[in-house]
Amino acid sequence: MVGESRPPSWPRRLLPELCLLLAALCALGSLGTLLSAPSHLGAPIAWGLLAGACVGLGLRLEGRLARRRFVLHFRSETLRLEHLTWAPGTTRTQVIPFDDVTSVEVVHRPASGRRALLVAWRVTPEQPSRQAALVEHILESEEETLRRVSRMLRNAFGLKASAPGGP
């Protein structure tokens, strides 16, 4: 079974690209002022620093989009979590055995008013429990589907099943 996070809203997707476009314009401004007045270095340096700041902001915003996906491997009984990072083609992957999963929860995010599906696991009993969001930004209209997926995941991980009317 494969699941992917919902794509972020279009303003959140466009903001990193706009920052990189602004960085390119600042770099052109730096080059233009350097070529027009080579003896005055203050303005080209300022434009260059602004371009660098825009690139850094764009990469940081891209990384905060938190695109993720998860894959359940029933044959090997593992959950693979993939978190797409800001660099193209790179992902951060974690493989978690079903036996290490301790809970699957549907939580309400007060800031956005939406729901998320969280999974918690513990590698060894001595270590604290770790937690990751499988899916974020679930609309209220999709809550019933989210609860069904949550129950299915609990059963797959061998956790105590909830009643059909419960979480």
C-alpha positions as CSV (number, residue, x, y, z in Angstrom):
1,M,0.0,0.0,0.0
2,V,1.3,3.4,-0.9
3,G,0.2,6.8,0.5
4,E,1.2,10.3,-0.3
5,S,0.7,13.6,1.5
6,R,-1.6,16.1,0.0
7,P,0.1,18.7,-2.2
8,P,0.4,22.1,-0.5
9,S,-1.7,25.0,-1.5
10,W,-0.6,26.9,-4.6
11,P,0.7,30.0,-2.8
12,R,2.9,27.7,-0.6
13,R,4.2,25.9,-3.8
14,L,4.9,29.2,-5.7
15,L,6.7,31.1,-2.9
16,P,10.0,29.2,-3.1
17,E,10.0,29.6,-6.9
18,L,9.3,33.3,-6.6
19,C,12.2,33.6,-4.2
20,L,14.6,32.0,-6.7
21,L,13.3,34.2,-9.5
22,L,13.9,37.2,-7.3
23,A,17.4,35.9,-6.6
24,A,18.1,35.6,-10.3
25,L,16.9,39.2,-10.8
26,C,19.1,40.4,-8.0
27,A,22.1,38.6,-9.5
28,L,21.4,40.3,-12.8
29,G,21.2,43.6,-11.0
30,S,24.5,42.9,-9.3
31,L,26.2,42.1,-12.6
32,G,24.6,45.1,-14.3
33,T,25.8,47.6,-11.6
34,L,29.2,46.0,-11.6
35,L,29.6,46.4,-15.4
36,S,28.1,49.9,-15.5
37,A,30.3,51.3,-12.6
38,P,33.3,49.0,-11.9
39,S,34.9,51.4,-9.5
40,H,31.9,51.4,-7.1
41,L,31.6,47.9,-5.5
42,G,29.0,48.7,-2.8
43,A,25.9,48.3,-4.9
44,P,27.0,45.0,-6.6
45,I,28.0,43.5,-3.3
46,A,24.6,44.5,-1.8
47,W,22.7,43.0,-4.8
48,G,24.8,39.8,-4.5
49,L,24.1,39.4,-0.8
50,L,20.4,40.0,-1.5
51,A,20.5,37.3,-4.2
52,G,22.2,34.9,-1.8
53,A,19.6,35.6,0.9
54,C,16.8,35.0,-1.6
55,V,18.3,31.7,-2.6
56,G,18.6,30.6,1.0
57,L,15.0,31.6,1.8
58,G,13.7,29.8,-1.3
59,L,15.5,26.6,-0.3
60,R,14.3,26.9,3.3
61,L,10.7,27.4,2.1
62,E,11.0,24.4,-0.3
63,G,12.2,22.2,2.5
64,R,9.3,23.3,4.8
65,L,6.7,22.0,2.3
66,A,7.2,18.6,4.1
67,R,6.2,16.4,1.2
68,R,6.1,12.8,2.3
69,R,4.9,9.4,1.4
70,F,4.7,6.0,3.0
71,V,4.8,2.5,1.8
72,L,3.5,-0.6,3.6
73,H,5.4,-3.8,2.7
74,F,3.3,-6.6,3.8
75,R,5.7,-9.3,2.7
76,S,8.6,-7.9,4.8
77,E,6.2,-6.4,7.4
78,T,7.8,-3.0,7.2
79,L,6.7,0.6,6.9
80,R,8.9,2.8,4.8
81,L,8.6,6.6,5.4
82,E,10.0,8.9,2.7
83,H,10.4,12.6,3.3
84,L,11.2,14.5,0.2
85,T,13.9,17.1,0.8
86,W,14.6,20.4,-0.8
87,A,17.3,19.0,-3.1
88,P,15.9,17.6,-6.3
89,G,15.9,13.8,-6.4
90,T,16.8,13.3,-2.7
91,T,14.7,11.7,0.0
92,R,15.2,10.9,3.6
93,T,14.0,7.3,4.2
94,Q,13.2,5.4,7.4
95,V,12.3,1.7,7.5
96,I,10.2,0.6,10.5
97,P,9.3,-3.0,11.3
98,F,5.6,-3.5,12.0
99,D,6.4,-4.8,15.5
100,D,8.1,-1.5,16.5
101,V,4.9,0.6,15.8
102,T,3.2,1.5,19.0
103,S,0.3,3.6,17.9
104,V,-1.6,5.1,14.9
105,E,-3.6,8.3,15.7
106,V,-5.8,10.8,13.9
107,V,-5.0,14.2,15.4
108,H,-6.6,17.6,14.9
109,R,-4.2,20.5,14.0
110,P,-5.7,23.6,15.7
111,A,-3.6,26.1,13.7
112,S,-5.0,24.9,10.3
113,G,-8.2,23.3,11.4
114,R,-7.3,20.1,9.5
115,R,-6.4,16.6,10.5
116,A,-3.2,14.5,10.4
117,L,-2.5,10.8,10.6
118,L,0.4,10.1,13.0
119,V,2.4,6.9,13.6
120,A,4.6,6.3,16.7
121,W,7.2,3.6,17.0
122,R,9.9,2.6,19.5
123,V,13.1,0.8,18.3
124,T,14.0,-0.5,21.8
125,P,12.0,-0.3,25.0
126,E,14.7,1.9,26.6
127,Q,14.4,4.6,23.9
128,P,11.7,7.2,23.8
129,S,8.9,6.8,21.3
130,R,9.4,8.5,17.9
131,Q,6.6,10.0,15.9
132,A,6.0,10.9,12.3
133,A,3.1,12.2,10.3
134,L,2.0,9.9,7.5
135,V,-0.4,12.4,6.0
136,E,-1.1,16.0,6.9
137,H,-3.7,18.7,5.9
138,I,-6.7,16.3,5.7
139,L,-9.9,18.2,5.1
140,E,-12.9,17.7,7.4
141,S,-14.9,16.2,4.5
142,E,-12.3,13.4,4.2
143,E,-12.3,12.5,7.9
144,E,-14.3,9.3,7.5
145,T,-11.8,8.0,4.9
146,L,-9.0,9.0,7.2
147,R,-10.5,7.0,10.1
148,R,-10.9,3.9,7.9
149,V,-7.3,4.1,6.8
150,S,-6.3,4.5,10.5
151,R,-8.2,1.4,11.5
152,M,-6.7,-0.5,8.6
153,L,-3.2,0.6,9.6
154,R,-3.8,-0.4,13.2
155,N,-4.8,-3.9,12.1
156,A,-1.8,-4.2,9.7
157,F,0.6,-3.3,12.6
158,G,-1.2,-5.7,15.0
159,L,-2.3,-3.0,17.3
160,K,-5.6,-3.2,19.3
161,A,-8.4,-2.6,16.8
162,S,-10.9,0.1,17.6
163,A,-14.6,-0.2,17.4
164,P,-16.2,0.9,14.1
165,G,-17.6,4.0,15.6
166,G,-14.3,4.9,17.4
167,P,-11.2,6.7,16.2
